[in-house]
Amino acid sequence: MASGAEPKELATDMNALPQVEDRLHPLDGGELDSVSDDELGRLFWTAPILYQAHGNKVVRISQSLVLKGGGTVSQGEGETQRFAAVCGFPVPTVHRVFSLIGVYPNWPEEESWFIVMDFVPGILLEKAWPDLDTDTREFVAAKVAEMIDRMQSLKIFDMPPGPVDYEEDKPWQGPYFTLYGTGPFPTLQDMEDWYNHKLDVCIRLKQTRNETRRFSFTEVVLTHQDIAPENLILRQETGDLCLINFEFGGIYPVGFEQAGLASGGLGKWNEEFRKMVLPKLSYQGEKELKQLKAIMYGLTTGVLL
């Protein structure tokens, strides 16, 4: 099927996807504005769990809202997702981003961040993928590629690199930011200098070729860095896609999205997914991927150099 064609029907029973439950949730019938951050923090422990992995958790607090929190949730994740929604991308609307101290009894002085956002009825693409025929998989991949192209075409000139409205001193997270993260960098030039330092380390230790092209960051765009089947919801009412989990999201150089997509991930269907999506992109980021792969020693074994 041509990438721009509509499938006759989704090869999965959309009526069988999770529906909005009839049972009550903690905030059903109430107004979010009347609920304090502390009250939401308590609901994080008692509301029905929708998803839990890697230290993070999403709970259902009403028919229309969920609350996300956990070890890696940050202010930047919530604000980047909010920015993506303002720019018209298909993401859950963010209603509140807040932090609390001492949510976890074993870490009484630890600050934890939370995000209140829309509940999106649907099914994770990761779970729907096995039941989709090849034509429908290609159609979904084309929609993902179109979304990435739109994000890459949104040139940003008045915002610093990194997660949106990032006020913390903690490192940024992402597939090419080392296991410990990197930054934060106040300017794009600082970010470029750091990557070129890593390149110099790799050249000096003969871990990459001397003629490897140096980094030169000139344009930044809205970037997710982890677009994969486990981070896309197939909406039950329309078959549209909704992008979730902006943990690695932010304002980053052109090509970081494509490099993140090419790096894969561990999901069962990730390899097939990226092989379908990458060729459909207007720009596949081959230059940036080659540069980033060339400094992998500096991002891993030589992380402290």
DRENDO-1510 file (C-alpha; in Angstrom, 1 decimal, always signed):
<recs>
REC; n; res; u; v; w
REC; 1; MET; +0.0; +0.0; +0.0 .
REC; 2; ALA; +1.3; +3.5; -0.8 .
REC; 3; SER; +2.3; +5.4; +2.3 .
REC; 4; GLY; -0.2; +8.1; +1.7 .
REC; 5; ALA; -3.2; +5.8; +1.2 .
REC; 6; GLU; -5.9; +5.1; +3.8 .
REC; 7; PRO; -6.2; +1.5; +4.9 .
REC; 8; LYS; -9.7; +0.0; +4.4 .
REC; 9; GLU; -9.8; -0.8; +8.1 .
REC; 10; LEU; -7.5; -1.3; +11.0 .
REC; 11; ALA; -6.5; -4.9; +11.3 .
REC; 12; THR; -7.5; -5.0; +14.9 .
REC; 13; ASP; -10.9; -4.8; +16.6 .
REC; 14; MET; -11.0; -1.2; +17.8 .
REC; 15; ASN; -14.1; -2.0; +19.8 .
REC; 16; ALA; -12.0; -4.4; +21.9 .
REC; 17; LEU; -9.6; -1.7; +23.0 .
REC; 18; PRO; -9.8; -0.4; +26.6 .
REC; 19; GLN; -12.8; +1.7; +27.1 .
REC; 20; VAL; -13.5; +4.4; +29.8 .
REC; 21; GLU; -14.6; +2.4; +32.8 .
REC; 22; ASP; -17.9; +2.9; +34.5 .
REC; 23; ARG; -16.4; +2.6; +37.9 .
REC; 24; LEU; -15.7; +5.7; +39.9 .
REC; 25; HIS; -12.2; +7.2; +40.2 .
REC; 26; PRO; -11.0; +9.5; +43.0 .
REC; 27; LEU; -11.7; +12.8; +41.3 .
REC; 28; ASP; -14.8; +11.9; +39.3 .
REC; 29; GLY; -17.3; +14.7; +39.6 .
REC; 30; GLY; -14.7; +17.1; +41.0 .
REC; 31; GLU; -12.6; +20.0; +39.7 .
REC; 32; LEU; -8.9; +19.6; +39.4 .
REC; 33; ASP; -8.4; +23.3; +40.4 .
REC; 34; SER; -9.9; +22.5; +43.8 .
REC; 35; VAL; -7.4; +19.7; +44.5 .
REC; 36; SER; -4.1; +20.6; +46.1 .
REC; 37; ASP; -0.7; +19.2; +45.1 .
REC; 38; ASP; -0.5; +17.4; +48.4 .
REC; 39; GLU; -3.8; +15.7; +47.8 .
REC; 40; LEU; -2.7; +14.6; +44.4 .
REC; 41; GLY; +0.5; +13.2; +46.0 .
REC; 42; ARG; -1.7; +11.1; +48.2 .
REC; 43; LEU; -3.7; +9.9; +45.3 .
REC; 44; PHE; -0.5; +8.7; +43.6 .
REC; 45; TRP; -0.5; +5.9; +46.1 .
REC; 46; THR; -4.2; +5.0; +46.1 .
REC; 47; ALA; -5.6; +5.6; +42.6 .
REC; 48; PRO; -5.9; +2.7; +40.2 .
REC; 49; ILE; -2.6; +2.0; +38.4 .
REC; 50; LEU; -2.6; +2.1; +34.6 .
REC; 51; TYR; +1.1; +1.6; +34.0 .
REC; 52; GLN; +4.2; +0.9; +36.1 .
REC; 53; ALA; +7.8; +0.4; +34.8 .
REC; 54; HIS; +11.3; +1.6; +35.4 .
REC; 55; GLY; +10.4; +3.3; +38.7 .
REC; 56; ASN; +7.7; +5.4; +37.1 .
REC; 57; LYS; +3.9; +5.0; +37.5 .
REC; 58; VAL; +0.8; +6.3; +35.9 .
REC; 59; VAL; -2.5; +6.2; +37.9 .
REC; 60; ARG; -6.0; +7.0; +36.9 .
REC; 61; ILE; -7.5; +9.8; +39.0 .
REC; 62; SER; -10.7; +10.5; +37.1 .
REC; 63; GLN; -12.5; +9.5; +33.9 .
REC; 64; SER; -10.5; +12.0; +32.0 .
REC; 65; LEU; -7.2; +12.5; +33.9 .
REC; 66; VAL; -4.1; +10.5; +34.8 .
REC; 67; LEU; -1.3; +11.3; +37.2 .
REC; 68; LYS; +2.3; +10.4; +36.3 .
REC; 69; GLY; +5.2; +10.3; +38.8 .
REC; 70; GLY; +8.3; +8.4; +39.8 .
REC; 71; GLY; +12.0; +8.4; +39.9 .
REC; 72; THR; +12.7; +9.8; +36.4 .
REC; 73; VAL; +9.8; +12.2; +35.9 .
REC; 74; SER; +11.0; +15.8; +35.7 .
REC; 75; GLN; +9.6; +19.3; +35.3 .
REC; 76; GLY; +11.2; +19.3; +31.9 .
REC; 77; GLU; +9.3; +16.3; +30.8 .
REC; 78; GLY; +5.9; +17.9; +31.7 .
REC; 79; GLU; +6.8; +21.3; +30.2 .
REC; 80; THR; +8.2; +19.8; +27.0 .
REC; 81; GLN; +5.0; +17.8; +26.6 .
REC; 82; ARG; +2.9; +20.9; +27.2 .
REC; 83; PHE; +4.9; +22.8; +24.6 .
REC; 84; ALA; +4.4; +19.9; +22.1 .
REC; 85; ALA; +0.6; +20.2; +22.7 .
REC; 86; VAL; +0.7; +24.0; +22.2 .
REC; 87; CYS; +2.5; +23.4; +18.9 .
REC; 88; GLY; -0.4; +21.2; +17.7 .
REC; 89; PHE; +1.2; +17.7; +18.1 .
REC; 90; PRO; -0.9; +14.7; +19.1 .
REC; 91; VAL; +0.1; +14.4; +22.8 .
REC; 92; PRO; -1.9; +14.3; +26.0 .
REC; 93; THR; -2.8; +17.8; +27.2 .
REC; 94; VAL; -0.9; +18.7; +30.4 .
REC; 95; HIS; -3.0; +20.3; +33.1 .
REC; 96; ARG; -0.5; +20.6; +36.0 .
REC; 97; VAL; +3.3; +20.0; +36.6 .
REC; 98; PHE; +4.3; +20.1; +40.3 .
REC; 99; SER; +6.8; +18.8; +42.8 .
REC; 100; LEU; +6.6; +17.5; +46.3 .
REC; 101; ILE; +9.3; +16.8; +49.0 .
REC; 102; GLY; +9.3; +13.6; +50.9 .
REC; 103; VAL; +6.8; +11.6; +48.9 .
REC; 104; TYR; +8.9; +8.4; +49.3 .
REC; 105; PRO; +9.4; +7.6; +53.0 .
REC; 106; ASN; +13.0; +6.3; +52.5 .
REC; 107; TRP; +14.0; +9.6; +50.9 .
REC; 108; PRO; +12.4; +12.3; +53.1 .
REC; 109; GLU; +14.3; +15.2; +51.5 .
REC; 110; GLU; +14.0; +14.0; +47.9 .
REC; 111; GLU; +12.0; +16.2; +45.4 .
REC; 112; SER; +9.6; +14.2; +43.2 .
REC; 113; TRP; +7.9; +15.6; +40.1 .
REC; 114; PHE; +4.4; +14.8; +38.9 .
REC; 115; ILE; +2.4; +15.5; +35.8 .
REC; 116; VAL; -1.4; +15.6; +35.5 .
REC; 117; MET; -2.6; +15.0; +31.9 .
REC; 118; ASP; -5.5; +13.8; +29.9 .
REC; 119; PHE; -6.3; +10.1; +29.9 .
REC; 120; VAL; -6.1; +8.9; +26.3 .
REC; 121; PRO; -8.4; +5.9; +25.5 .
REC; 122; GLY; -6.6; +3.4; +23.3 .
REC; 123; ILE; -4.0; +0.7; +23.3 .
REC; 124; LEU; -0.2; +1.0; +23.2 .
REC; 125; LEU; +1.0; +0.5; +19.7 .
REC; 126; GLU; +3.5; -2.1; +21.1 .
REC; 127; LYS; +0.5; -4.3; +22.0 .
REC; 128; ALA; -1.6; -3.6; +18.9 .
REC; 129; TRP; +1.3; -4.2; +16.5 .
REC; 130; PRO; +1.1; -8.0; +16.3 .
REC; 131; ASP; -2.5; -7.8; +15.2 .
REC; 132; LEU; -1.9; -5.3; +12.4 .
REC; 133; ASP; -1.4; -6.5; +8.9 .
REC; 134; THR; +1.5; -5.3; +6.8 .
REC; 135; ASP; -0.4; -2.6; +5.0 .
REC; 136; THR; -1.7; -1.2; +8.3 .
REC; 137; ARG; +1.8; -1.3; +9.8 .
REC; 138; GLU; +3.1; +0.7; +6.8 .
REC; 139; PHE; +0.2; +3.2; +7.2 .
REC; 140; VAL; +1.0; +3.7; +10.9 .
REC; 141; ALA; +4.7; +4.0; +10.1 .
REC; 142; ALA; +3.9; +6.7; +7.5 .
REC; 143; LYS; +1.9; +8.6; +10.1 .
REC; 144; VAL; +4.8; +8.4; +12.6 .
REC; 145; ALA; +7.2; +9.7; +9.9 .
REC; 146; GLU; +4.8; +12.6; +9.1 .
REC; 147; MET; +4.8; +13.5; +12.8 .
REC; 148; ILE; +8.6; +13.4; +13.0 .
REC; 149; ASP; +8.9; +15.5; +9.8 .
REC; 150; ARG; +6.6; +18.1; +11.4 .
REC; 151; MET; +8.6; +18.2; +14.6 .
REC; 152; GLN; +11.9; +18.5; +12.6 .
REC; 153; SER; +10.5; +21.4; +10.5 .
REC; 154; LEU; +9.5; +23.4; +13.6 .
REC; 155; LYS; +12.7; +25.5; +13.8 .
REC; 156; ILE; +13.1; +27.2; +17.2 .
REC; 157; PHE; +15.1; +30.4; +17.5 .
REC; 158; ASP; +14.3; +31.8; +20.9 .
REC; 159; MET; +14.7; +28.9; +23.3 .
REC; 160; PRO; +17.9; +27.4; +24.8 .
REC; 161; PRO; +18.7; +23.7; +24.2 .
REC; 162; GLY; +17.4; +21.1; +26.6 .
REC; 163; PRO; +14.0; +20.3; +28.2 .
REC; 164; VAL; +11.5; +23.1; +27.9 .
REC; 165; ASP; +11.6; +25.5; +30.9 .
REC; 166; TYR; +14.3; +23.4; +32.6 .
REC; 167; GLU; +15.3; +24.9; +35.9 .
REC; 168; GLU; +17.1; +22.0; +37.5 .
REC; 169; ASP; +20.8; +21.4; +37.7 .
REC; 170; LYS; +20.4; +17.7; +36.9 .
REC; 171; PRO; +21.9; +16.3; +33.7 .
REC; 172; TRP; +19.7; +15.8; +30.6 .
REC; 173; GLN; +18.7; +12.3; +29.7 .
REC; 174; GLY; +18.8; +10.7; +26.3 .
REC; 175; PRO; +20.3; +7.9; +24.1 .
REC; 176; TYR; +23.4; +10.0; +23.3 .
REC; 177; PHE; +23.8; +11.8; +26.6 .
REC; 178; THR; +25.8; +9.0; +28.5 .
REC; 179; LEU; +24.4; +6.6; +31.1 .
REC; 180; TYR; +24.6; +9.5; +33.6 .
REC; 181; GLY; +23.1; +12.1; +31.3 .
REC; 182; THR; +24.9; +15.2; +30.3 .
REC; 183; GLY; +24.7; +19.0; +30.7 .
REC; 184; PRO; +22.7; +21.0; +31.4 .
REC; 185; PHE; +24.2; +23.4; +28.8 .
REC; 186; PRO; +23.2; +27.1; +28.9 .
REC; 187; THR; +23.8; +27.6; +25.2 .
REC; 188; LEU; +23.9; +25.6; +22.0 .
REC; 189; GLN; +27.6; +26.4; +21.7 .
REC; 190; ASP; +28.3; +24.9; +25.1 .
REC; 191; MET; +26.5; +21.7; +23.9 .
REC; 192; GLU; +28.5; +21.7; +20.7 .
REC; 193; ASP; +31.8; +22.1; +22.5 .
REC; 194; TRP; +31.0; +19.2; +24.8 .
REC; 195; TYR; +30.4; +16.9; +21.9 .
REC; 196; ASN; +33.5; +18.0; +20.1 .
REC; 197; HIS; +35.5; +17.4; +23.3 .
REC; 198; LYS; +34.1; +13.8; +23.3 .
REC; 199; LEU; +35.2; +13.5; +19.7 .
REC; 200; ASP; +38.7; +14.8; +20.6 .
REC; 201; VAL; +38.9; +12.1; +23.3 .
REC; 202; CYS; +38.0; +9.4; +20.9 .
REC; 203; ILE; +40.5; +10.6; +18.3 .
REC; 204; ARG; +43.3; +10.9; +20.9 .
REC; 205; LEU; +42.6; +7.3; +22.2 .
REC; 206; LYS; +42.3; +6.0; +18.6 .
REC; 207; GLN; +38.7; +5.0; +19.1 .
REC; 208; THR; +37.5; +6.9; +16.0 .
REC; 209; ARG; +39.1; +8.2; +12.8 .
REC; 210; ASN; +41.0; +11.5; +12.7 .
REC; 211; GLU; +38.9; +12.8; +9.8 .
REC; 212; THR; +35.6; +12.3; +11.6 .
REC; 213; ARG; +33.4; +15.4; +11.0 .
REC; 214; ARG; +33.2; +17.8; +13.9 .
REC; 215; PHE; +29.9; +18.7; +15.4 .
REC; 216; SER; +28.4; +22.0; +14.3 .
REC; 217; PHE; +24.9; +22.7; +15.8 .
REC; 218; THR; +23.1; +25.4; +13.9 .
REC; 219; GLU; +19.4; +24.6; +14.3 .
REC; 220; VAL; +17.3; +23.2; +17.1 .
REC; 221; VAL; +13.9; +21.6; +16.9 .
REC; 222; LEU; +11.3; +19.9; +19.2 .
REC; 223; THR; +12.7; +16.4; +19.8 .
REC; 224; HIS; +11.3; +13.4; +21.6 .
REC; 225; GLN; +14.3; +11.0; +21.3 .
REC; 226; ASP; +12.4; +7.9; +22.1 .
REC; 227; ILE; +9.7; +7.4; +19.5 .
REC; 228; ALA; +8.9; +3.7; +19.6 .
REC; 229; PRO; +5.8; +1.4; +19.8 .
REC; 230; GLU; +5.8; +1.5; +23.6 .
REC; 231; ASN; +5.5; +5.3; +23.5 .
REC; 232; LEU; +2.6; +5.6; +21.0 .
REC; 233; ILE; -1.1; +5.1; +21.8 .
REC; 234; LEU; -3.4; +3.9; +19.1 .
REC; 235; ARG; -6.6; +5.9; +19.8 .
REC; 236; GLN; -9.6; +3.7; +19.9 .
REC; 237; GLU; -12.2; +6.1; +18.4 .
REC; 238; THR; -10.3; +7.2; +15.3 .
REC; 239; GLY; -7.2; +5.0; +14.8 .
REC; 240; ASP; -5.0; +8.1; +15.2 .
REC; 241; LEU; -1.7; +8.1; +17.2 .
REC; 242; CYS; -0.9; +9.9; +20.4 .
REC; 243; LEU; +2.8; +10.4; +21.4 .
REC; 244; ILE; +3.5; +9.9; +25.1 .
REC; 245; ASN; +6.5; +9.8; +27.5 .
REC; 246; PHE; +8.6; +12.9; +27.0 .
REC; 247; GLU; +11.3; +11.7; +29.5 .
REC; 248; PHE; +14.0; +12.4; +26.9 .
REC; 249; GLY; +12.2; +15.2; +25.2 .
REC; 250; GLY; +13.4; +18.8; +24.7 .
REC; 251; ILE; +14.8; +21.3; +22.2 .
REC; 252; TYR; +17.8; +19.6; +20.5 .
REC; 253; PRO; +19.8; +19.8; +17.3 .
REC; 254; VAL; +18.3; +18.5; +14.0 .
REC; 255; GLY; +19.1; +14.8; +13.6 .
REC; 256; PHE; +19.0; +13.8; +17.3 .
REC; 257; GLU; +15.4; +12.5; +16.8 .
REC; 258; GLN; +16.5; +10.3; +13.8 .
REC; 259; ALA; +19.6; +9.1; +15.7 .
REC; 260; GLY; +17.4; +8.1; +18.7 .
REC; 261; LEU; +15.0; +6.3; +16.4 .
REC; 262; ALA; +17.9; +4.5; +14.7 .
REC; 263; SER; +19.4; +3.4; +18.0 .
REC; 264; GLY; +16.4; +1.2; +18.5 .
REC; 265; GLY; +15.4; +0.3; +22.0 .
REC; 266; LEU; +14.6; -3.1; +23.4 .
REC; 267; GLY; +11.0; -3.6; +22.5 .
REC; 268; LYS; +10.1; -6.7; +20.6 .
REC; 269; TRP; +8.8; -4.7; +17.6 .
REC; 270; ASN; +11.2; -1.8; +17.6 .
REC; 271; GLU; +13.5; -3.1; +14.9 .
REC; 272; GLU; +10.7; -3.6; +12.4 .
REC; 273; PHE; +9.1; -0.3; +13.4 .
REC; 274; ARG; +12.2; +1.8; +12.8 .
REC; 275; LYS; +13.0; +0.0; +9.5 .
REC; 276; MET; +9.5; +1.0; +8.4 .
REC; 277; VAL; +9.6; +4.6; +9.7 .
REC; 278; LEU; +13.2; +5.8; +8.9 .
REC; 279; PRO; +12.9; +5.4; +5.0 .
REC; 280; LYS; +9.8; +7.5; +5.1 .
REC; 281; LEU; +11.4; +10.5; +6.7 .
REC; 282; SER; +12.2; +13.6; +4.6 .
REC; 283; TYR; +15.6; +13.7; +6.4 .
REC; 284; GLN; +17.0; +10.5; +7.9 .
REC; 285; GLY; +19.8; +12.1; +9.9 .
REC; 286; GLU; +22.6; +9.9; +8.5 .
REC; 287; LYS; +25.2; +12.6; +9.1 .
REC; 288; GLU; +24.3; +13.1; +12.8 .
REC; 289; LEU; +24.0; +9.3; +13.4 .
REC; 290; LYS; +27.4; +8.7; +11.9 .
REC; 291; GLN; +28.9; +11.5; +14.1 .
REC; 292; LEU; +27.2; +10.2; +17.3 .
REC; 293; LYS; +28.2; +6.6; +16.7 .
REC; 294; ALA; +31.8; +7.8; +16.2 .
REC; 295; ILE; +32.0; +9.1; +19.8 .
REC; 296; MET; +30.3; +6.1; +21.5 .
REC; 297; TYR; +33.5; +5.3; +23.3 .
REC; 298; GLY; +33.4; +8.8; +24.8 .
REC; 299; LEU; +29.8; +8.4; +25.9 .
REC; 300; THR; +30.3; +4.9; +27.4 .
REC; 301; THR; +33.8; +3.6; +28.5 .
REC; 302; GLY; +35.3; +7.1; +28.4 .
REC; 303; VAL; +32.4; +8.8; +30.0 .
REC; 304; LEU; +34.6; +10.5; +32.6 .
REC; 305; LEU; +37.2; +11.7; +30.2 .
</recs>
